[in-house]
């Protein structure tokens, strides 16, 4: 025993040393790989953002270059551009045509706004107050057309944006440079709107001597530069040009918010500069998980695995008796078999109790006091046959579901030669199959036995379909008996009424209705597919019937 203990101690020391060495090597390698991967991911993101910004600025240049008409005081200048704008990019929130109006051009501009169908044609300040042209010495920038037009944006045409605290400076810079200019970040569409930027592209006169107006595009910052994926290795923020100590960040839902720069004293790992609208924008990248932390986690896992292997090897040396190993395996197999047998018996008892409860309810409801014995006997035998048929089908499938069309076999329901079945052959659960089998029997057994008023036996159509996808999918069943009426159809029994209106819909978690039309009797049932298919029951049954695994 002493010698065996010494060997085990030596193996433990060697295993611990090897585990520490492997963990250290893994830490160095993983930290280097994580840093490289993070850097490449940031490079790709920055390149995509710059490409996106370049495309949006190109859209502004192309749109402004398409204006060739000398008459620019129009309220429908965007009309010829709409197809071109949407063919190029459609992620802008608002596009507008802004013309530089002289005081003597106010009347013509108001006439154009009225002609275009805008309700308020007054030339006014950005706050809505009217502008007196007699007080003006310089042209003013007035919104003349917008895209898209809706209840919120139709109030913009006619407004001058020169006095806007953000957009006014943007138009002034664009006039000085003659190039597309981007605004500071601002709330688009009012105080509750998203934070974004506006790009203004000047439209020059025919001789290119002066700007006669602007084409503007408004973009949401979250889609333009701050796209953050919750699965990404990093988060990106933008330095607010208005406030040097504030950062703009978008969450996974695209909502842009402000926060203090460098929260918790954390520094960005990389800062990139983007060019958009003749100005630079600083994007800072923060690692969601530090490469060093991730490398430490991987190294800790490797060390834990090494220690676990060392313990296992030491334990294996402790097994000096092969007979004890065989005995332990036999005991584990016996325990597993007994557990499996117990689970199967419990499941069988549960299913038998359910079936007996259903049969007891059928017999009690069918043989109620005062019922006609011949009719009751016929219904009782048919209902029990329907239950027997569904139990046989479930037994053949190991209680893992029944094909829906199998419930329309002649041994289960009467008058199958008059029933046209139409629908996908889906596999329904055991519980749903029992309810649907009784439901189909009740509908078929109460159809017209004789000739109806038109001299024909009823023709029955049983159809179903599945609408929706995934967890929202719905099972829709419809039973319709043609050539029948309320006067000719055999009335539903008390048990049948309860089954059709309450028991079957409640068992499937849905709802049902029955009614007569001019030419038919209709019964409709709607239920969620998750209760009709019952994946949980199928998986549980599959686990019980699966072969025993050896440990």
C-alpha positions as CSV (number, residue, x, y, z in Angstrom):
1,X,0.0,0.0,0.0
2,X,2.9,2.4,0.8
3,X,4.4,1.8,-2.6
4,X,1.1,2.3,-4.4
5,X,0.6,5.5,-2.5
6,X,4.1,6.8,-3.5
7,X,3.3,6.1,-7.2
8,X,0.0,7.9,-7.0
9,X,1.7,10.9,-5.3
10,X,4.4,11.1,-8.0
11,X,1.7,10.9,-10.7
12,X,-0.2,13.7,-9.0
13,X,2.9,16.0,-8.8
14,X,3.8,15.4,-12.5
15,X,0.1,16.0,-13.6
16,X,-0.1,19.3,-11.7
17,X,3.2,20.6,-13.2
18,X,2.1,19.6,-16.7
19,X,-1.3,21.2,-16.2
20,X,0.2,24.5,-15.1
21,X,2.7,24.5,-18.1
22,X,-0.2,23.8,-20.6
23,X,-2.4,26.5,-19.0
24,X,0.4,29.1,-19.4
25,X,1.0,28.2,-23.0
26,X,-2.7,28.3,-23.8
27,X,-3.0,31.7,-22.1
28,X,-0.3,33.2,-24.3
29,X,-1.7,31.7,-27.5
30,X,-5.3,32.5,-26.8
31,X,-4.6,36.1,-25.8
32,X,-2.7,36.6,-29.1
33,X,-5.4,35.0,-31.2
34,X,-8.2,37.0,-29.5
35,X,-6.4,40.2,-30.0
36,X,-5.9,39.5,-33.7
37,X,-9.5,38.3,-34.2
38,X,-10.8,41.4,-32.4
39,X,-8.6,43.7,-34.5
40,X,-9.7,42.1,-37.8
41,X,-13.4,42.3,-36.7
42,X,-13.0,46.0,-36.0
43,X,-11.2,46.6,-39.3
44,X,-14.1,44.9,-41.2
45,X,-16.7,46.9,-39.3
46,X,-14.9,50.2,-39.9
47,X,-14.5,49.4,-43.6
48,X,-18.2,48.6,-43.9
49,X,-19.2,51.8,-42.1
50,X,-17.0,53.9,-44.3
51,X,-18.4,52.2,-47.4
52,X,-21.9,52.9,-46.2
53,X,-21.1,56.5,-45.5
54,X,-19.5,56.9,-48.9
55,X,-22.6,55.4,-50.6
56,X,-24.9,57.8,-48.8
57,X,-22.8,60.8,-49.7
58,X,-22.7,59.7,-53.3
59,X,-26.5,59.5,-53.2
60,X,-26.6,63.1,-52.2
61,X,-24.2,64.2,-55.0
62,X,-26.1,62.2,-57.6
63,X,-29.4,63.5,-56.5
64,X,-28.2,67.1,-56.5
65,X,-26.6,66.6,-60.0
66,X,-29.9,65.5,-61.5
67,X,-31.5,69.0,-61.1
68,X,-31.0,70.7,-64.5
69,X,-34.2,72.8,-64.8
70,X,-33.6,76.5,-64.4
71,X,-37.0,76.9,-62.6
72,X,-36.3,75.4,-59.1
73,X,-39.2,77.0,-57.2
74,X,-41.4,73.9,-57.4
75,X,-43.0,71.7,-54.8
76,X,-42.6,68.5,-56.7
77,X,-38.9,68.6,-57.5
78,X,-38.4,65.2,-56.0
79,X,-41.0,63.6,-58.3
80,X,-38.6,62.7,-61.1
81,X,-36.0,61.5,-58.5
82,X,-38.2,59.1,-56.5
83,X,-37.5,56.0,-58.5
84,X,-33.8,56.8,-58.7
85,X,-33.6,57.5,-54.9
86,X,-35.3,54.2,-54.0
87,X,-33.3,52.2,-56.5
88,X,-30.0,53.5,-55.0
89,X,-30.7,53.3,-51.2
90,X,-33.9,53.3,-49.1
91,X,-32.7,53.6,-45.6
92,X,-33.0,57.3,-45.2
93,X,-35.8,58.6,-43.0
94,X,-36.6,61.7,-44.9
95,X,-35.5,63.4,-48.1
96,X,-36.3,67.0,-48.9
97,X,-35.9,69.7,-51.5
98,X,-34.9,73.0,-50.0
99,X,-34.8,76.1,-52.2
100,X,-33.1,79.4,-51.5
101,X,-36.0,81.9,-51.8
102,X,-35.6,85.7,-52.3
103,X,-38.3,87.9,-50.8
104,X,-39.9,88.6,-54.2
105,X,-40.2,84.8,-54.8
106,X,-42.5,84.1,-51.8
107,X,-45.7,84.5,-53.7
108,X,-44.6,82.0,-56.4
109,X,-43.4,79.6,-53.8
110,X,-46.7,79.8,-51.9
111,X,-48.6,79.1,-55.2
112,X,-46.4,76.1,-55.9
113,X,-47.1,74.7,-52.4
114,X,-50.8,75.1,-52.8
115,X,-50.7,73.5,-56.2
116,X,-48.9,70.5,-54.7
117,X,-51.6,70.0,-52.2
118,X,-49.9,71.1,-49.0
119,X,-52.4,72.5,-46.5
120,X,-50.2,75.2,-45.0
121,X,-48.6,77.3,-47.8
122,X,-47.3,80.1,-45.5
123,X,-43.5,80.8,-45.7
124,X,-42.6,80.6,-42.0
125,X,-39.8,80.2,-39.6
126,X,-38.8,76.7,-38.2
127,X,-41.0,77.4,-35.2
128,X,-44.1,78.0,-37.4
129,X,-44.3,81.8,-37.2
130,X,-44.8,83.6,-40.5
131,X,-41.9,85.4,-42.3
132,X,-42.5,89.0,-43.4
133,X,-40.6,89.2,-46.8
134,X,-40.2,93.0,-46.3
135,X,-37.8,92.4,-43.4
136,X,-35.5,90.1,-45.4
137,X,-32.2,91.2,-47.0
138,X,-30.9,87.8,-47.8
139,X,-32.4,84.7,-49.4
140,X,-33.9,82.1,-47.0
141,X,-33.7,78.3,-47.3
142,X,-37.3,77.0,-47.4
143,X,-38.5,73.3,-47.6
144,X,-40.5,72.9,-50.8
145,X,-40.8,69.1,-51.2
146,X,-40.4,66.0,-49.0
147,X,-40.2,62.2,-49.4
148,X,-42.0,60.3,-48.0
149,X,-45.2,62.3,-47.6
150,X,-47.2,61.3,-44.6
151,X,-49.2,62.9,-41.8
152,X,-46.1,63.8,-39.9
153,X,-44.0,65.2,-42.8
154,X,-46.6,67.3,-44.7
155,X,-46.2,70.0,-42.1
156,X,-42.6,70.7,-43.1
157,X,-43.0,72.3,-46.5
158,X,-43.0,76.1,-46.2
159,X,-40.7,76.2,-43.2
160,X,-37.4,78.1,-43.3
161,X,-34.5,76.2,-41.7
162,X,-32.0,79.0,-41.6
163,X,-32.8,79.8,-37.9
164,X,-32.6,76.1,-36.9
165,X,-29.7,75.8,-34.4
166,X,-28.2,72.8,-36.1
167,X,-29.4,72.7,-39.7
168,X,-28.8,76.4,-40.2
169,X,-25.1,76.0,-39.6
170,X,-25.0,73.0,-41.9
171,X,-26.5,75.0,-44.8
172,X,-24.1,77.8,-44.2
173,X,-21.1,75.5,-44.3
174,X,-22.4,73.9,-47.5
175,X,-22.8,77.3,-49.1
176,X,-19.2,78.2,-48.3
177,X,-17.7,74.9,-49.5
178,X,-20.1,74.0,-52.3
179,X,-19.9,70.4,-51.1
180,X,-22.3,68.0,-49.3
181,X,-22.2,68.8,-45.6
182,X,-23.4,66.7,-42.6
183,X,-25.1,68.2,-39.5
184,X,-24.3,67.6,-35.9
185,X,-26.3,64.7,-34.3
186,X,-29.9,65.8,-33.6
187,X,-33.3,64.4,-32.8
188,X,-35.1,63.6,-36.1
189,X,-38.8,64.3,-36.2
190,X,-39.0,66.1,-32.8
191,X,-38.1,65.5,-29.2
192,X,-39.1,61.8,-29.2
193,X,-37.5,60.9,-32.5
194,X,-34.3,58.9,-33.1
195,X,-30.9,60.6,-33.0
196,X,-29.5,61.0,-36.5
197,X,-27.7,63.3,-38.9
198,X,-28.8,65.2,-41.9
199,X,-26.7,65.4,-45.2
200,X,-27.2,68.5,-47.3
201,X,-26.0,68.4,-50.9
202,X,-26.1,71.9,-52.7
203,X,-27.8,72.2,-56.0
204,X,-25.9,74.7,-58.2
205,X,-27.3,77.0,-60.8
206,X,-26.7,76.3,-64.5
207,X,-23.6,78.4,-64.6
208,X,-22.4,76.8,-61.3
209,X,-21.9,80.2,-59.8
210,X,-24.2,79.9,-56.8
211,X,-26.3,77.3,-54.9
212,X,-30.0,77.6,-55.7
213,X,-31.1,74.9,-53.2
214,X,-30.2,71.8,-51.3
215,X,-31.2,68.1,-51.4
216,X,-31.2,66.7,-47.9
217,X,-31.3,63.1,-46.6
218,X,-31.9,62.3,-42.9
219,X,-30.3,59.1,-41.5
220,X,-30.6,57.3,-38.2
221,X,-27.2,57.0,-36.5
222,X,-27.9,53.5,-35.3
223,X,-28.2,52.2,-38.9
224,X,-25.6,54.6,-40.3
225,X,-22.6,54.2,-38.0
226,X,-23.5,52.6,-34.7
227,X,-24.7,49.2,-35.7
228,X,-24.2,47.0,-32.7
229,X,-24.8,43.2,-32.7
230,X,-25.3,41.5,-29.4
231,X,-23.2,38.6,-30.7
232,X,-20.3,40.9,-31.7
233,X,-17.0,40.9,-30.0
234,X,-17.1,44.7,-29.5
235,X,-19.4,47.7,-29.1
236,X,-18.9,50.8,-31.1
237,X,-19.7,54.4,-29.9
238,X,-19.3,57.8,-31.6
239,X,-17.8,60.8,-30.0
240,X,-20.4,63.5,-29.8
241,X,-19.0,66.5,-31.8
242,X,-21.3,68.8,-29.7
243,X,-20.0,67.6,-26.3
244,X,-16.4,66.3,-26.0
245,X,-17.2,64.3,-22.8
246,X,-20.3,62.5,-24.3
247,X,-20.5,59.4,-26.4
248,X,-23.4,58.1,-28.5
249,X,-24.2,54.4,-28.4
250,X,-26.9,52.2,-29.9
251,X,-28.4,49.2,-28.2
252,X,-29.4,46.0,-29.9
253,X,-32.8,47.4,-30.8
254,X,-31.3,50.4,-32.5
255,X,-32.0,53.1,-29.9
256,X,-29.2,55.6,-29.7
257,X,-28.6,57.1,-26.3
258,X,-26.0,59.4,-24.7
259,X,-23.6,58.4,-22.0
260,X,-20.4,59.9,-20.4
261,X,-17.2,59.2,-22.3
262,X,-15.1,56.3,-21.0
263,X,-17.6,54.8,-18.5
264,X,-16.0,53.3,-15.4
265,X,-12.6,54.6,-16.5
266,X,-12.5,52.1,-19.4
267,X,-10.6,53.2,-22.5
268,X,-11.5,52.1,-26.0
269,X,-9.2,49.6,-27.6
270,X,-9.2,51.3,-31.0
271,X,-10.4,54.7,-32.3
272,X,-11.2,55.1,-36.0
273,X,-12.0,58.3,-37.9
274,X,-14.7,58.2,-40.6
275,X,-15.3,60.9,-43.2
276,X,-18.9,61.9,-44.0
277,X,-20.4,65.1,-45.2
278,X,-17.0,67.0,-45.4
279,X,-16.2,66.3,-41.7
280,X,-14.6,63.7,-39.6
281,X,-16.4,61.4,-37.1
282,X,-14.6,59.5,-34.4
283,X,-15.8,55.9,-33.7
284,X,-14.4,54.3,-30.6
285,X,-14.5,50.5,-30.1
286,X,-14.8,48.8,-26.7
287,X,-14.2,45.1,-26.3
288,X,-17.3,43.3,-24.8
289,X,-15.0,40.8,-23.3
290,X,-11.3,41.6,-22.8
291,X,-9.0,39.3,-24.8
292,X,-7.0,38.7,-21.7
293,X,-10.1,37.7,-19.7
294,X,-11.1,35.3,-22.4
295,X,-7.6,33.9,-22.5
296,X,-7.6,33.5,-18.7
297,X,-10.9,31.6,-18.9
298,X,-9.6,29.2,-21.5
299,X,-6.4,28.7,-19.6
300,X,-8.4,28.0,-16.4
301,X,-10.5,25.4,-18.3
302,X,-7.3,23.7,-19.6
303,X,-5.8,23.7,-16.1
304,X,-9.0,22.2,-14.7
305,X,-9.1,19.5,-17.4
306,X,-5.4,18.7,-16.6
307,X,-6.1,18.4,-12.9
308,X,-9.2,16.4,-13.6
309,X,-7.2,14.0,-15.8
310,X,-4.6,13.7,-13.1
311,X,-7.2,12.8,-10.5
312,X,-8.7,10.3,-12.9
313,X,-5.4,8.6,-13.5
314,X,-4.7,8.5,-9.8
315,X,-8.1,7.0,-9.1
316,X,-7.5,4.4,-11.8
317,X,-4.4,3.2,-9.9
318,X,-6.6,2.9,-6.9
319,X,-8.7,0.2,-8.6
320,X,-6.6,-2.9,-7.6
321,X,-9.4,-5.3,-8.0
322,X,-10.9,-6.0,-11.4
323,X,-13.8,-7.8,-9.8
324,X,-15.0,-4.7,-8.0
325,X,-15.1,-2.8,-11.3
326,X,-17.3,-5.5,-12.9
327,X,-19.5,-5.6,-9.8
328,X,-20.0,-1.9,-9.9
329,X,-21.0,-2.0,-13.6
330,X,-23.5,-4.8,-13.0
331,X,-25.1,-2.8,-10.2
332,X,-25.4,0.3,-12.3
333,X,-27.0,-1.6,-15.2
334,X,-29.5,-3.2,-12.8
335,X,-30.4,0.1,-11.3
336,X,-30.8,1.6,-14.7
337,X,-33.0,-1.2,-15.9
338,X,-35.2,-0.9,-12.8
339,X,-35.6,2.8,-13.3
340,X,-36.5,2.3,-16.9
341,X,-39.0,-0.4,-16.0
342,X,-40.6,1.8,-13.3
343,X,-40.9,4.7,-15.8
344,X,-42.6,2.5,-18.4
345,X,-45.0,1.1,-15.8
346,X,-45.9,4.6,-14.5
347,X,-46.5,5.8,-18.1
348,X,-48.6,2.7,-18.9
349,X,-50.7,3.2,-15.7
350,X,-51.2,6.9,-16.6
351,X,-52.4,6.1,-20.1
352,X,-54.7,3.2,-19.0
353,X,-56.3,5.4,-16.4
354,X,-56.9,8.1,-19.0
355,X,-58.5,5.6,-21.4
356,X,-60.7,4.1,-18.6
357,X,-61.8,7.5,-17.6
358,X,-62.8,8.4,-21.1
359,X,-64.7,5.1,-21.6
360,X,-66.5,5.6,-18.2
361,X,-67.6,9.1,-19.3
362,X,-68.8,7.7,-22.7
363,X,-70.8,4.9,-21.0
364,X,-72.3,7.3,-18.4
365,X,-73.3,9.9,-20.9
366,X,-74.6,7.5,-23.5
367,X,-76.8,5.4,-21.1
368,X,-78.4,8.3,-19.3
369,X,-81.8,7.7,-17.8
370,X,-84.6,7.9,-20.4
371,X,-82.4,7.4,-23.5
372,X,-83.6,5.0,-26.2
373,X,-81.8,1.7,-25.6
374,X,-81.4,0.8,-29.3
375,X,-79.9,4.2,-30.2
376,X,-77.8,4.3,-27.0
377,X,-76.4,0.8,-27.8
378,X,-75.5,1.8,-31.3
379,X,-73.8,5.0,-30.2
380,X,-72.0,3.2,-27.3
381,X,-70.6,0.5,-29.6
382,X,-69.5,3.1,-32.1
383,X,-67.8,5.3,-29.6
384,X,-66.0,2.4,-28.0
385,X,-65.0,1.2,-31.5
386,X,-63.6,4.7,-32.2
387,X,-61.6,4.6,-29.0
388,X,-60.4,1.1,-29.8
389,X,-59.3,2.1,-33.2
390,X,-57.2,5.1,-31.9
391,X,-55.7,2.9,-29.2
392,X,-54.6,0.4,-31.8
393,X,-53.1,3.1,-34.0
394,X,-51.3,4.6,-31.0
395,X,-49.9,1.2,-29.9
396,X,-48.6,0.6,-33.4
397,X,-46.7,3.9,-33.2
398,X,-45.5,3.3,-29.6
399,X,-47.8,6.2,-28.5
400,X,-45.8,8.7,-30.4
401,X,-48.7,10.0,-32.5
402,X,-51.2,9.0,-35.1
403,X,-51.6,10.1,-38.7
404,X,-54.7,12.2,-38.9
405,X,-56.2,10.5,-42.0
406,X,-56.0,7.2,-40.1
407,X,-58.8,8.4,-37.9
408,X,-61.2,8.3,-40.9
409,X,-60.9,4.5,-41.4
410,X,-64.3,2.6,-41.9
411,X,-63.8,0.7,-38.6
412,X,-63.7,3.9,-36.7
413,X,-66.6,6.0,-38.1
414,X,-69.7,5.3,-40.2
415,X,-70.5,6.6,-43.7
416,X,-66.8,6.9,-44.7
417,X,-67.9,6.3,-48.4
418,X,-69.7,9.7,-48.2
419,X,-66.8,11.6,-46.6
420,X,-64.3,13.4,-48.7
421,X,-61.1,14.0,-46.7
422,X,-58.9,16.9,-47.7
423,X,-55.8,18.1,-45.8
424,X,-52.2,17.4,-45.0
425,X,-51.6,14.0,-43.3
426,X,-50.0,15.3,-40.1
427,X,-49.1,13.2,-37.0
428,X,-51.2,14.2,-34.0
429,X,-50.4,13.5,-30.4
430,X,-52.1,10.7,-28.3
431,X,-54.3,13.1,-26.4
432,X,-55.4,14.9,-29.5
433,X,-56.0,11.6,-31.4
434,X,-58.4,10.4,-28.7
435,X,-60.4,13.7,-28.8
436,X,-60.4,13.9,-32.6
437,X,-61.4,10.2,-33.0
438,X,-64.5,10.7,-30.8
439,X,-65.2,14.0,-32.5
440,X,-65.2,12.5,-36.0
441,X,-67.4,9.6,-34.8
442,X,-70.0,12.0,-33.3
443,X,-70.1,14.1,-36.4
444,X,-70.4,11.1,-38.8
445,X,-72.9,9.1,-36.6
446,X,-75.4,12.0,-36.5
447,X,-75.3,12.7,-40.2
448,X,-78.6,12.1,-42.1
449,X,-79.4,8.4,-42.3
450,X,-82.2,8.8,-44.9
451,X,-82.9,10.9,-47.9
452,X,-82.9,14.6,-47.3
453,X,-85.4,17.1,-48.8
454,X,-83.6,17.1,-52.1
455,X,-83.6,13.3,-52.4
456,X,-79.9,12.8,-51.8
457,X,-77.8,11.4,-49.0
458,X,-75.6,14.1,-47.4
459,X,-72.2,14.6,-49.0
460,X,-69.6,15.3,-46.3
461,X,-66.4,17.2,-46.7
462,X,-63.8,17.0,-43.9
463,X,-60.9,19.4,-44.5
464,X,-58.2,20.9,-42.4
465,X,-55.2,23.1,-42.9
466,X,-52.3,24.6,-40.9
467,X,-51.7,28.3,-40.9
468,X,-48.9,30.3,-39.5
469,X,-45.3,29.1,-38.7
470,X,-43.4,28.0,-35.7
471,X,-45.0,28.5,-32.3
472,X,-47.8,30.6,-33.9
473,X,-49.1,27.9,-36.3
474,X,-52.8,27.1,-36.0
475,X,-54.8,23.9,-36.8
476,X,-58.1,24.7,-38.6
477,X,-60.6,21.8,-39.1
478,X,-63.9,22.1,-40.9
479,X,-66.7,19.5,-41.2
480,X,-69.5,20.3,-43.7
481,X,-72.5,18.1,-44.6
482,X,-74.1,19.2,-47.9
483,X,-77.7,18.4,-48.9
484,X,-78.9,18.6,-45.3
485,X,-80.7,21.0,-43.1
486,X,-81.8,21.5,-39.5
487,X,-85.0,19.6,-40.3
488,X,-83.5,16.6,-41.9
489,X,-80.3,16.1,-39.9
490,X,-80.3,13.7,-36.9
491,X,-80.0,15.9,-33.8
492,X,-76.8,15.7,-31.8
493,X,-77.0,13.7,-28.6
494,X,-76.4,15.3,-25.2
495,X,-73.0,13.6,-25.1
496,X,-72.3,14.8,-28.6
497,X,-73.2,18.4,-27.9
498,X,-70.9,18.4,-24.9
499,X,-68.1,16.8,-26.8
500,X,-68.4,19.1,-29.9
501,X,-68.9,22.4,-28.0
502,X,-66.7,21.9,-24.9
503,X,-64.7,18.7,-24.3
504,X,-62.9,18.5,-27.7
505,X,-62.1,22.3,-27.9
506,X,-60.9,22.4,-24.3
507,X,-58.7,19.3,-24.7
508,X,-57.0,20.9,-27.7
509,X,-56.8,24.4,-26.2
510,X,-58.9,25.9,-28.9
511,X,-62.5,26.8,-29.8
512,X,-65.3,25.4,-31.9
513,X,-68.7,26.4,-33.5
514,X,-71.4,24.6,-35.4
515,X,-74.2,26.1,-37.5
516,X,-76.4,25.5,-40.5
517,X,-76.1,27.3,-43.8
518,X,-78.7,27.2,-46.6
519,X,-77.4,23.9,-48.0
520,X,-75.2,22.4,-45.3
521,X,-74.4,21.7,-41.6
522,X,-71.0,23.0,-40.6
523,X,-68.7,22.3,-37.6
524,X,-65.4,24.3,-37.3
525,X,-62.6,23.7,-34.8
526,X,-59.5,25.9,-34.3
527,X,-56.6,25.0,-32.0
528,X,-52.9,25.7,-31.6
529,X,-50.6,23.3,-33.4
530,X,-48.5,22.8,-30.3
531,X,-51.4,21.1,-28.5
532,X,-52.4,19.1,-31.6
533,X,-48.9,17.8,-32.2
534,X,-47.7,17.8,-28.5
535,X,-44.0,17.5,-29.1
536,X,-43.3,17.2,-25.3
537,X,-45.4,14.0,-25.1
538,X,-43.7,12.5,-28.2
539,X,-40.2,13.3,-26.8
540,X,-41.1,11.8,-23.4
541,X,-42.4,8.6,-25.0
542,X,-39.3,8.4,-27.2
543,X,-37.0,8.6,-24.2
544,X,-38.9,5.8,-22.4
545,X,-38.7,3.5,-25.4
546,X,-35.1,4.3,-26.2
547,X,-32.6,1.5,-25.5
548,X,-30.7,1.6,-22.2
549,X,-27.3,3.2,-22.4
550,X,-24.4,1.5,-20.7
551,X,-22.5,3.8,-18.3
